[in-house]
Amino acid sequence: MDFSGPIIVAGALVGFAVGLTGMGGGALMTPIMVMVFGVNPTAAIGSDLAASVFMKPFGALVHQRAGTVRWDIVRWLLPSAVPAAFGGVFLLRALGDGDMLQQRVKYVVGAALMLAVAGMLMRIWLDRRRAATDVEDAHVAVRPVATLLIGLAGGVVVGMTSVGSGSLIIVMLMLAHPRLKAGHLVGTDLVQAIPMVAAAALGHLLVGDADLGLAATLLIGAIPGVVLGALVSSRVTGSAVRWALVVLLTGSGLAMLKAPSAVVLLACLGMAVLGALASAHGRRLTPVAAPAEEPESERAAV
């Protein structure tokens, strides 16, 4: 059966979510390819990374033009992130081979998705805390050791799972540089992700995991999806979309970990209720003359 059409549609939906929320696409696309289209986990990871190499420059260009890239932080991330992402590919292959490898990779991706959920929850909390305290500062000094460690940890996770370039790393940057402006966080994370993801994609290509035809099919839908998501981002409540993604990633992660259906359902329901309560609380705290949604340049992490 030819899955090209459905894969293009899936790529468009993921691209739309990326453009709308600023999160990375790997946390969505990899589980979709594995659970919906039956793609081997290693092939799904490699193909998603190959597609991301061509997607991320679109958002990076937006941030470069807006001046929201902290190049000093990028320079401290890349020395550890790039080799770690490349090495993560071979660390993944050390888990075994054949069906055993594919099953273990599912567990690794499931764990990474749950980390992404924790990262998104942390980011929602940190965003609210930063908004309440108004501590953003574009001139925060870089922390070299912490930044190198962020690159190392993030690179390994991305190389092994394709998850993390837009969800985990940005949260670690927020924790290491709590006063850094939101736009600078997103722009910096996005720009450093280009060589990091390219290194991971190269590693998967060398070991034969990346399916370039599948990656190209994804891009047919993903690129216009990203553009459309960015265009409508100012008209949609970002908080509601993020909570919807938290529910989706929770279900996907637990399913990859082979959790019982009842556990998956209860966890998703719990996240949905938590999101509804958090959104209601946020509306009560928002003044009548609320500021506009964050500008498009701060949502363009692809």
C-alpha positions, 0 to 999 in steps of 0.5 A: 500500500502506498502511504505517500499521501497520508505521510504528506498529511502527517508531515503537514500536521506536524509542521503546523504544530511546530510553526504554531508552538515552537516545539521540535517536530521529532517528538511528534513525527517519530512516534507517528511514523512508528505507531501509525505507519509501521516504520522501523523505529531506527528508520523513523528516527533517521528519516525524521532527522534528515527531514529536520535538517531542511526544516530548521533553517526556515525558522533560523532565518526568521530569528537571525533577521530578528536579532534573537540569536545569542551566538556566544551561547551557540558557540559553547553549545556546539563543541559538545552537542555536535559530536554527542549527536553523532556519537548517540547514533552509534550508542543506539546501535550498541543496544543490539540488532534485528528485532531486539534493537527495534524493540529496545529503540521503542523503549528509548524513544518512549522514555525520551517522549516522557522526558519531552513531556516533563520538559514541556511542563517545566517550560510552561511553569518557567514561562509563567514564572518569568512573566510574573517576575519580569526578569528577562534580559537580553544581555545575560552572560553565558555559563560555559560549563553548564552550556557545554553539559547541556549540549552534551546531554541534548546531543546524545538524546537527539542522536539516539531518538530525534527528540529533544532539539526543540523541547529538552534543550530549550528547557535546560537553557532556561534553567541555566540562563533564567533571565534570558529573553524568550525570543533569544532562548528559542532563536539560540536553540534553533540555530544550534540545532541545525549542525547538531541535527545534521551530525545526527542525520549523517550518523544515521545515514552512515549506518543505513537508518535514514530513508531519504525518500521518506524524509523528502515525502515528509518535507512536502507536507512539513514545510508548508505546514510550518509556514502556515502554523507560523502565520496563524500563531498570533490568532491561536491561544498558544497555551491551549495548543501546548497542553494539547501536545502534552496530552498527545506526547504523554499518550505516545510515550506511554504507548511506546513503553507498552503501558496498559491501555487503562494507564495511557487513558488515565494519564492523558485524562489527567494531563487534560484536566491539569491543562484545563485547570492551569488555563482557567487559573491563567485566565483569572490572573490575566488583566483585562488589557492583556498583552498580545501573544508572543511574536511570530519570531519567538514561535519559529523553532522548527 
